[in-house]
Amino acid sequence: MSVLIVSGTDTGVGKTVVTAAVAALAAARGATVAAIKPVQTGVAADELGDLDAVRALTGVGDLHEYARYPDPLSPAAAARHAQRPALELAAAAERIRELAERRRLVIVEGAGGLLVRYDEEGTTIADLARMLHAPVLVVCRADLGTLNHTALTLEVLASHGLDLAGVVIGSWPDQPDLACRSNIRDLETLAARPLTGALPSGAGGLHPAEFLLVARSGLAPAFGGTFVPADFRRRHQRGTKPE
């Protein structure tokens, strides 16, 4: 039984693709795996959400969404705007614990970053991780600006006494610029550990068989992959230093 929280340094950094990659590798190993999106915002009731993307990429069908609001806002703001009750994360934590009793791995994808508000009391995914005693896999961007966002996220983890499962670049560009390539070393410095993975841009549009190969090469052995941070660093840091 294991629960993993997937959170991001910002919105749109690739959390869903990373969630799918972790799920795909776990399922390929024969593990029983469930994926949870406690709150989906910005999607109407009849539209496809993030868990549908996980299903399409992995074939995993054990998927759970506890609340959905149509406006693309934080969960708390979306619930308020829809004039509907906000999800109680304490109740969600109980449901996740029950699921985890019967699964090898439960992956929980948050909305936005660690401090996004889920209700008017200010409950966050950081609070949920603490309730569940679950480590957090941080998904970050590759480009300019990611260092500050990542540093702030890691400070939140430390201040809440949460365990860091690793830092993954959610969308590594086909042609990384100097900032992207330089950020590899600095992201590892911030995390005080090597990168846990980097998934290529466009991975979310792949066929499941192709996605599994990308997931395997894009995540570290701790998640069932073959990603070697030293090799990734050497391959992309050439030319980042002046001659």
N, C-alpha and C positions, 0 to 999 in steps of 0.2 A: 504494500500500500504506500503510495507516494502522491503528494500533491505538488504541482509546480505552477507558480504564478508567472505569466508572461506579461510584462509591462513595457511601456515605451518611454523614450525621452520626450516624445511629442506625438501628435496625431499624424497618421500617414507614414509612419516609419517602417512598416512591414511586420507588425505584430501578428497579423493573421497568417501570413506566409510562414513565419517562424513557428507559430503554433502548429500549423499543418506539417511542417518539416519534422518537428519533434514527435508528433502523432504518427506520421508515416513510418519513421524509423522504429518507434516502439511497436507498432502493429507488425512491421516486417520481422521483428524478433519474436513474434508470437505472443506479445504481452497484451493483456486486456487493457484498453485505453479508452478514456472518455474525454471529450473536450467541452468546456463550458464557457459561455459568454453570459455573464450575469445580467448585463444590460446591453441591449443593442439600440443605438440611437441613429437617427437620420435615415431610417428605413421604414416604409409603410408595412402594414400587416401582410399584404399580399406580395411583397417584394423579397428578393433574395438577400440574406444577410451574411455576416462573416462566417457563420457556421456552415452555410451552404457552400462557401468557398473551400472550407476545410474538407467537407464531404467530397466535393468535386476533385480535389487534389489528392486525396488519400484513400477514399472509399470507406473511411471510418464512419459508422452510422450512429455511434453512441454519443449523441450531441444534445446539449441542454442549454436552453435560453430561458431566463427567468422573468425578464421584463423587456418590453420593446416600446419605444416612443418614436414618433415620426420625424421630429425636428432634429437637425444636425447640431445638437448642443451637448453640453455635459449632461450626464444622467440626471442630476438634480434639477438643472434648468429645463431639460426636456420634459421631465415629469411635471414640473410646475406649469410649463407652457401648455401641456396637454390636459392640465387640471385632473391629473391622475396621481394616485399614491406613488411615492418613490419606493424603490426596492430596499428592503431592510437587509443590509449585508450580514447582520448577525444571524438572521433566518437563513440567508443563502449559505452561510458557513456551515450550518447544521445539515443542509441538503448535500453540500459538497462532501462533508465527512461521511454521510451515509453512502454516497456513491463510492467514495474511496475505500470503504470496507470491502467492496466486491470487485474492485479493479486494481490492476497493478500500478497504473498511472492515471492521474486525473490532471488535465491541463486547464488552467483557468486564464482566459485572456481578458485583460482589463480594458477599460475605455480610456484612450489618451494616456496620460502619465500617472505616476503614483499618487499625486495629490489632487486629482480630479474629484470633485465632490459628487457623491451618489445620493445625498439627501440634504435636507436643510440644516441638519446638525453637523454637516461637514465630514461624514464618514467617507473613507477613501479605500482604494485598493491596498494601500499600505496597511490600513487597519485590518482588512480582510486577511492579508498575508500573516499578520501577527496573530489573528484569531486561529488561523489554521497551522501556525508554526511552519509555514511553507517558504522555501527559498524562492527568490525572484530572478528570473532570466530577463535581463535588460536588453531591449532592442533599440538600436540607435541608428541615426543617419550616418552617411559617410562623408558628407560635404562640409563646406564652411559653416561654422556655427554649432556643429555637433559637440565640440569639446565642452562648451559652457553648459549645454543642456545635459550632457552626460555627467559632468561633474556635479551639477545640482541634484540629479537623480541619485547618484551614488551617496551624496551627503544625506539625502532623505532616508535611504536605506540604513545608513549607519546610525542616524539619529533615532530611528524607530527600532533599532536592534534587530534588523532583518538580515538574513543570510543572502549573499549574492551567489546565484547559480552560474553567472557568467555574463559576458557582454557580447552580443551578436550584432553585426552590421546587417540590417534588414534588407538592403537593396544596394548591392555593389555595382557601380556602373560599368558598362562595357569598355568605356574609355575614361578611366579615372583621371581627374586633373591633379595638379600639384597638391592642392589642399587635401583631397581624398587620400592621396598616397602618404602625405605627411601625417595625416591624422591617425594612421594605423599605430604608429609608435606612441603617440600621445594618448590615445584611447587605452592602450595597455598600461601606460604609466598611471593614468587616472584610476584604473581598476586594480592596479598592483598585481596584475596577472596577465597572461597572454589572452588574446581574443578567443572566444568560444566558438566563433564561426563567422561566416560572411556568405550570404545568399545572393546570387546574381540578380540583377535587375531583370524583370520579366518572368521570374520563376512562377509567379502566380497564374500565368497563362499556359502552363505546360500540361501535357497529358500525364495522368498519374504515374505511369511507368517511368517517364522522363523525370518527373518531379522527384520520385524516390531516389534516382541517381544524383540529382542536384542536392537533395537533402543530405544524402550520405557524404558527398564531397564538401558540403557547406557547413556541417556541424561537427563538433569535436567528438572524440571517442566516448566521452562521458554521456553523450546522447545517442550513441550508436553509430556515429559518423567516422569519417577518416580525415577530417580537416586538421592540417598541421599548421599552427600559427606561424612558426618560424619560416616555413616554405612560402606561405602567403606573404609574409613580411618581406622576404628577400625578393620575391617576384615583382612586388609593386613598389618597393622603396628605392629601386634603382633610379638615379637621377634627381633624388630629392635633396641631395647635398651639393653645394657648390664645389667645382673642381679645384 
